[in-house]
């Protein structure tokens, strides 16, 4: 759940809505925070034993067929048990999902406990319409009219949107870029997974439908020092100047490759949602080459615009921002990737070791993630009277 709350168990138009996660009848889960970046329709229909609920569901199915999932998705939330999940699965699609709110907790938080309703959210997950079943104009007709009038996602704000990301050119020289690409090619890359929480514990999983990328972790001290030196001299200052935050630590020194041969990509996600990742402040992506197509970063909450640093250039953005890497369609995209944070975050990270699943690497705050190890050395030198 996000920090956003409904006021008195009702949604206020214009306000952000609470985040939630619910199981989907066809399998998996629906995470509202990851659904941002398109119009989101949440239809609270109550118990499916109600004949009207099934009539509304049928109408939602017809409506969903007119839209693409890049433009709009519909989540139909029902309470209690569904007697025929097979029939719900048969009409499910990329734009229509059936979500099991069995105890009704999410429905209550959206003010739908007493009267079923449909709430429509903009691409930043703020309520723009609240249509109750008892609306005089007719619920289904009103929902249809609103959906047909929704503009393209890129036009949802009325003006062009730009992600709050920092682009800094020439952080790495061409020579360093070429060296890191060769380092990747000679070290033996492994499939890159992603973090997922199971029973409150963070574990690393692999699912090529969501992420396809190969990584080489940089463990060679001399190579890490080369990277660290350039980050400190060329990037820490701009981050502090434009984001008003002093980064002092950086972990996960990784050289990554998105290969068009496997349509490499990374589905929409946020980097600090998982229990073991709450310390992360900024994500860093430095492109090491330019001879590829696709593979751009995109921030769906701010439209479909792609962001691509120049060769050796960095893109820095908040780990709380929803983002994705579009499929590489030609060539290979090589990049250096890391996460950046501060001293208080390091303390939090060490404290969150208890939230890591067995087998995940435990964090030591005195480890190698410091960007300014010389400051620690100065602190250890006794003063001379």
Wavefront OBJ file of the C-alpha trace (Angstrom):
o trace
v 0.000 0.000 0.000
v 1.269 3.457 -0.830
v 1.219 6.422 1.518
v -1.920 7.673 -0.173
v -5.164 7.159 1.739
v -8.792 7.595 0.890
v -10.588 10.210 3.005
v -13.212 8.567 5.208
v -13.350 5.458 2.985
v -14.210 7.467 -0.063
v -12.214 8.569 -3.048
v -11.842 12.294 -3.682
v -11.669 13.217 -7.354
v -8.258 14.627 -8.227
v -6.505 12.827 -5.371
v -4.134 9.869 -5.728
v -5.719 6.581 -4.681
v -4.345 3.865 -2.370
v -2.137 1.263 -4.006
v -3.124 -2.379 -3.643
v -2.225 -5.847 -4.864
v -4.859 -8.525 -5.519
v -4.827 -12.008 -7.064
v -6.113 -12.368 -10.623
v -8.465 -15.267 -11.378
v -6.332 -16.357 -14.338
v -3.214 -16.463 -12.154
v -0.650 -13.992 -10.859
v -1.475 -10.693 -9.233
v -2.561 -7.189 -10.173
v -0.359 -4.487 -8.644
v -1.924 -1.072 -9.059
v 1.408 0.759 -8.724
v 2.707 -1.051 -11.817
v -0.441 -0.321 -13.826
v 0.284 3.427 -13.997
v 1.109 5.092 -17.279
v -2.299 4.459 -18.871
v -5.920 5.051 -17.986
v -6.981 2.596 -15.280
v -10.600 1.596 -14.787
v -11.470 -0.082 -11.477
v -14.984 -1.488 -11.503
v -16.193 -2.669 -8.091
v -19.100 -5.044 -8.789
v -19.539 -6.692 -5.389
v -20.636 -10.310 -5.300
v -20.817 -12.119 -8.629
v -23.885 -13.928 -7.273
v -25.783 -10.682 -7.922
v -27.397 -10.920 -11.396
v -26.665 -7.255 -12.059
v -22.981 -7.862 -11.327
v -22.795 -10.386 -14.164
v -24.603 -7.960 -16.490
v -22.039 -5.256 -15.645
v -19.211 -7.737 -16.178
v -20.554 -8.576 -19.645
v -20.675 -4.881 -20.526
v -17.102 -4.393 -19.287
v -16.033 -7.227 -21.548
v -17.583 -5.519 -24.553
v -16.036 -2.169 -23.630
v -12.534 -3.575 -23.108
v -12.423 -4.986 -26.647
v -12.370 -1.445 -28.066
v -9.091 -0.427 -26.403
v -5.428 -1.424 -26.385
v -3.688 -2.169 -23.095
v -1.192 0.627 -23.743
v -4.083 3.075 -23.605
v -6.399 1.599 -20.976
v -6.883 -1.383 -18.696
v -9.956 -2.481 -16.753
v -9.777 -4.260 -13.430
v -13.048 -5.817 -12.320
v -13.005 -6.343 -8.540
v -15.428 -8.834 -7.007
v -15.959 -9.802 -3.379
v -16.487 -13.240 -1.903
v -15.894 -16.325 -4.042
v -16.328 -16.736 -7.787
v -18.294 -19.896 -8.588
v -17.150 -20.104 -12.210
v -13.634 -18.793 -12.672
v -13.365 -20.553 -16.038
v -16.016 -18.292 -17.559
v -14.234 -15.222 -16.151
v -10.951 -16.443 -17.581
v -12.580 -16.918 -20.979
v -13.461 -13.225 -21.261
v -10.248 -11.964 -19.646
v -7.756 -10.216 -21.905
v -4.817 -7.838 -21.867
v -7.261 -5.019 -21.159
v -9.664 -6.819 -18.791
v -8.716 -8.651 -15.584
v -10.852 -10.057 -12.773
v -9.459 -9.334 -9.317
v -10.418 -11.279 -6.210
v -11.103 -8.842 -3.369
v -12.487 -11.704 -1.283
v -12.747 -9.921 2.067
v -13.835 -6.636 0.464
v -11.026 -4.625 2.076
v -9.983 -2.874 -1.140
v -13.610 -2.222 -2.100
v -14.201 -0.590 1.272
v -11.108 1.605 0.937
v -12.469 2.891 -2.385
v -15.915 3.634 -0.960
v -17.574 0.784 -2.839
v -18.809 -1.283 0.124
v -22.354 0.082 0.209
v -22.809 0.889 -3.461
v -20.877 -0.769 -6.330
v -19.197 1.737 -8.613
v -16.543 2.307 -11.254
v -13.615 4.599 -10.500
v -11.417 5.820 -13.348
v -7.806 6.836 -12.772
v -5.467 8.946 -14.879
v -1.971 7.683 -15.842
v -0.599 8.964 -12.505
v -3.245 6.982 -10.596
v -5.398 9.933 -9.559
v -9.176 9.595 -9.580
v -10.883 11.450 -12.427
v -14.339 9.836 -12.322
v -16.468 8.021 -9.719
v -19.571 6.471 -11.279
v -21.948 4.684 -8.895
v -24.433 2.063 -10.040
v -27.351 4.293 -9.048
v -26.314 7.251 -11.213
v -29.461 8.562 -12.991
v -27.793 8.595 -16.423
v -27.144 4.856 -16.169
v -23.890 3.358 -14.942
v -22.859 1.433 -18.056
v -23.740 4.282 -20.425
v -21.828 6.792 -18.315
v -18.740 4.560 -18.127
v -18.836 4.063 -21.884
v -19.118 7.799 -22.550
v -16.221 8.641 -20.224
v -13.942 5.982 -21.694
v -14.672 7.020 -25.264
v -13.709 10.597 -24.381
v -10.336 9.798 -22.825
v -7.401 11.281 -24.772
v -4.170 9.487 -25.638
v -1.861 8.901 -22.698
v 0.608 11.435 -24.108
v -2.180 14.035 -24.079
v -3.549 13.179 -20.638
v -2.026 16.263 -18.972
v -2.980 18.688 -21.720
v 0.696 19.556 -22.245
v 3.784 17.421 -23.017
v 5.122 15.609 -19.950
v 8.793 15.063 -19.102
v 10.096 12.522 -16.618
v 12.084 13.959 -13.664
v 15.286 12.333 -14.872
v 18.787 13.809 -15.101
v 20.789 13.313 -18.315
v 24.541 13.910 -17.965
v 26.757 13.393 -21.039
v 30.407 12.263 -21.110
v 30.592 10.537 -17.731
v 32.645 7.728 -19.319
v 35.057 8.281 -22.195
v 34.691 6.223 -25.381
v 37.775 4.298 -24.312
v 36.214 3.287 -20.988
v 32.992 2.326 -22.769
v 34.893 0.047 -25.168
v 36.878 -1.434 -22.265
v 33.715 -2.263 -20.276
v 32.086 -3.874 -23.316
v 35.159 -6.082 -23.763
v 35.109 -6.789 -20.029
v 31.528 -7.996 -20.394
v 32.342 -10.180 -23.391
v 35.273 -11.929 -21.706
v 33.909 -12.483 -18.186
v 30.945 -14.754 -18.841
v 27.541 -13.126 -18.460
v 24.642 -14.641 -16.530
v 20.890 -14.215 -16.813
v 19.704 -11.222 -14.812
v 16.768 -11.789 -12.487
v 14.574 -9.357 -10.603
v 13.469 -8.966 -7.002
v 10.116 -10.217 -5.806
v 8.557 -10.447 -2.343
v 7.223 -13.778 -1.114
v 5.649 -13.800 2.353
v 7.348 -10.475 3.125
v 10.827 -11.704 2.134
v 12.698 -10.495 -0.960
v 13.989 -13.167 -3.323
v 15.577 -13.002 -6.787
v 13.525 -14.654 -9.538
v 13.759 -14.995 -13.306
v 10.864 -14.631 -15.742
v 11.739 -13.798 -19.337
v 8.246 -12.429 -19.935
v 9.063 -9.607 -17.526
v 12.825 -9.216 -17.934
v 15.393 -10.534 -20.393
v 18.933 -9.280 -19.852
v 22.416 -10.674 -19.194
v 24.808 -9.184 -16.636
v 28.430 -9.292 -15.553
v 29.092 -8.165 -11.990
v 32.255 -6.081 -11.709
v 34.358 -7.588 -8.949
v 37.852 -6.652 -10.133
v 39.094 -3.934 -7.725
v 40.951 -1.957 -10.401
v 37.888 -1.841 -12.666
v 35.607 -0.862 -9.798
v 38.013 1.926 -8.864
v 38.064 3.206 -12.460
v 34.274 3.370 -12.468
v 34.034 4.852 -8.978
v 36.544 7.578 -9.785
v 34.566 8.793 -12.812
v 31.238 8.648 -10.956
v 32.639 10.726 -8.099
v 34.301 13.328 -10.333
v 31.629 13.673 -12.997
v 28.255 12.639 -11.598
v 27.988 13.081 -7.822
v 28.118 16.884 -8.161
v 25.277 17.179 -10.696
v 23.096 14.825 -8.629
v 23.613 16.986 -5.555
v 23.064 20.188 -7.525
v 19.861 19.180 -9.310
v 18.340 16.639 -6.905
v 19.573 18.190 -3.632
v 20.910 14.844 -2.396
v 24.473 13.811 -1.595
v 25.020 10.245 -2.725
v 27.781 8.514 -0.773
v 27.229 4.882 -1.713
v 26.732 2.865 -4.866
v 26.119 -0.847 -5.163
v 25.590 -3.441 -7.870
v 28.448 -2.508 -10.214
v 27.023 -4.274 -13.268
v 27.805 -4.270 -16.978
v 24.619 -5.393 -18.709
v 23.609 -6.365 -22.217
v 20.180 -6.186 -23.846
v 20.440 -8.386 -26.956
v 18.011 -8.059 -29.871
v 18.524 -11.775 -30.633
v 16.267 -12.528 -27.650
v 14.197 -9.312 -27.774
v 15.770 -8.279 -24.457
v 13.660 -5.902 -22.390
v 12.560 -5.031 -18.862
v 8.840 -4.673 -18.155
v 7.496 -1.687 -16.178
v 8.627 -1.685 -12.547
v 9.867 0.451 -9.650
v 13.261 -0.187 -8.064
v 12.437 0.377 -4.390
v 9.144 -1.463 -3.878
v 10.554 -4.723 -2.509
v 11.333 -5.124 1.180
v 15.044 -5.611 0.508
v 15.289 -2.625 -1.852
v 13.821 0.175 0.254
v 17.233 1.811 0.700
v 17.609 2.689 -2.976
v 17.358 6.393 -3.874
v 18.533 6.736 -7.475
v 19.038 4.385 -10.375
v 21.981 4.976 -12.692
v 22.174 3.866 -16.314
v 25.196 4.706 -18.482
v 25.051 3.659 -22.129
v 28.290 2.124 -23.408
v 27.430 2.066 -27.117
v 25.021 3.570 -29.619
v 24.770 1.053 -32.483
v 21.434 -0.501 -31.491
v 17.729 0.123 -31.981
v 15.057 0.023 -29.301
v 16.225 -0.434 -25.721
v 15.162 3.045 -24.603
v 14.111 3.837 -21.067
v 10.540 5.021 -20.724
v 8.629 6.436 -17.765
v 4.968 5.520 -18.399
v 3.555 7.945 -15.813
v 4.976 10.759 -17.950
v 3.990 9.490 -21.390
v 5.511 7.270 -24.044
v 8.630 9.344 -24.747
v 11.858 7.314 -24.796
v 15.028 8.433 -22.997
v 18.449 7.392 -24.298
v 21.756 8.724 -22.937
v 24.554 9.301 -25.414
v 27.470 6.874 -25.556
v 29.194 7.325 -22.198
v 26.316 9.472 -20.944
v 24.319 8.835 -17.771
v 20.628 8.827 -16.974
v 19.830 9.220 -13.263
v 16.293 8.898 -11.905
v 14.411 8.188 -8.704
v 14.059 4.520 -7.805
v 10.408 5.303 -7.035
v 9.665 6.180 -10.665
v 7.797 3.604 -12.734
v 10.033 2.778 -15.697
v 10.744 0.165 -18.325
v 13.297 -0.733 -20.976
v 11.679 -1.223 -24.372
v 12.687 -4.319 -26.379
v 15.946 -4.063 -28.307
v 15.044 -4.656 -31.948
v 18.488 -4.466 -33.577
v 22.012 -5.021 -32.244
v 22.963 -5.048 -28.587
v 22.634 -2.357 -25.971
v 25.473 -2.387 -23.425
v 25.108 -0.366 -20.231
v 26.648 0.138 -16.814
v 23.954 -0.058 -14.136
v 23.985 0.779 -10.430
v 21.922 2.087 -7.532
v 22.936 5.100 -5.463
v 22.039 6.138 -1.906
v 23.331 7.794 1.261
v 24.527 6.951 4.744
v 21.097 6.782 6.383
v 19.959 4.513 3.560
v 22.922 2.216 4.187
v 21.838 1.840 7.811
v 18.334 1.010 6.640
v 19.676 -1.493 4.117
v 21.655 -3.311 6.781
v 18.581 -3.364 9.010
v 16.558 -4.865 6.168
v 18.796 -7.940 6.003
v 16.032 -9.625 7.983
v 13.686 -9.015 5.036
v 15.853 -10.979 2.600
v 14.936 -14.525 1.723
v 17.320 -17.273 2.776
v 20.100 -17.502 0.206
v 20.097 -13.807 -0.691
v 23.367 -11.960 -0.056
v 23.417 -10.163 3.288
v 24.551 -6.535 3.319
v 27.419 -5.165 5.377
v 27.391 -1.360 5.708
v 31.181 -1.347 6.039
v 31.503 -3.027 2.649
v 32.666 -1.929 -0.760
v 29.765 0.313 -1.684
v 31.315 3.538 -0.393
v 31.992 6.205 -2.997
v 34.306 8.097 -0.642
v 36.409 5.479 1.204
v 39.084 8.085 1.911
v 36.674 9.891 4.260
v 36.416 6.742 6.367
v 40.190 6.486 6.489
v 40.466 10.092 7.705
v 37.939 9.355 10.458
v 40.079 6.445 11.637
v 43.268 8.497 11.904
v 43.660 9.808 15.480
v 44.017 13.550 15.807
v 47.390 14.954 16.917
v 47.364 17.510 19.722
l 1 2 3 4 5 6 7 8 9 10 11 12 13 14 15 16 17 18 19 20 21 22 23 24 25 26 27 28 29 30 31 32 33 34 35 36 37 38 39 40 41 42 43 44 45 46 47 48 49 50 51 52 53 54 55 56 57 58 59 60 61 62 63 64 65 66 67 68 69 70 71 72 73 74 75 76 77 78 79 80 81 82 83 84 85 86 87 88 89 90 91 92 93 94 95 96 97 98 99 100 101 102 103 104 105 106 107 108 109 110 111 112 113 114 115 116 117 118 119 120 121 122 123 124 125 126 127 128 129 130 131 132 133 134 135 136 137 138 139 140 141 142 143 144 145 146 147 148 149 150 151 152 153 154 155 156 157 158 159 160 161 162 163 164 165 166 167 168 169 170 171 172 173 174 175 176 177 178 179 180 181 182 183 184 185 186 187 188 189 190 191 192 193 194 195 196 197 198 199 200 201 202 203 204 205 206 207 208 209 210 211 212 213 214 215 216 217 218 219 220 221 222 223 224 225 226 227 228 229 230 231 232 233 234 235 236 237 238 239 240 241 242 243 244 245 246 247 248 249 250 251 252 253 254 255 256 257 258 259 260 261 262 263 264 265 266 267 268 269 270 271 272 273 274 275 276 277 278 279 280 281 282 283 284 285 286 287 288 289 290 291 292 293 294 295 296 297 298 299 300 301 302 303 304 305 306 307 308 309 310 311 312 313 314 315 316 317 318 319 320 321 322 323 324 325 326 327 328 329 330 331 332 333 334 335 336 337 338 339 340 341 342 343 344 345 346 347 348 349 350 351 352 353 354 355 356 357 358 359 360 361 362 363 364 365 366 367 368 369 370 371 372 373 374 375 376 377 378 379 380 381 382 383 384 385
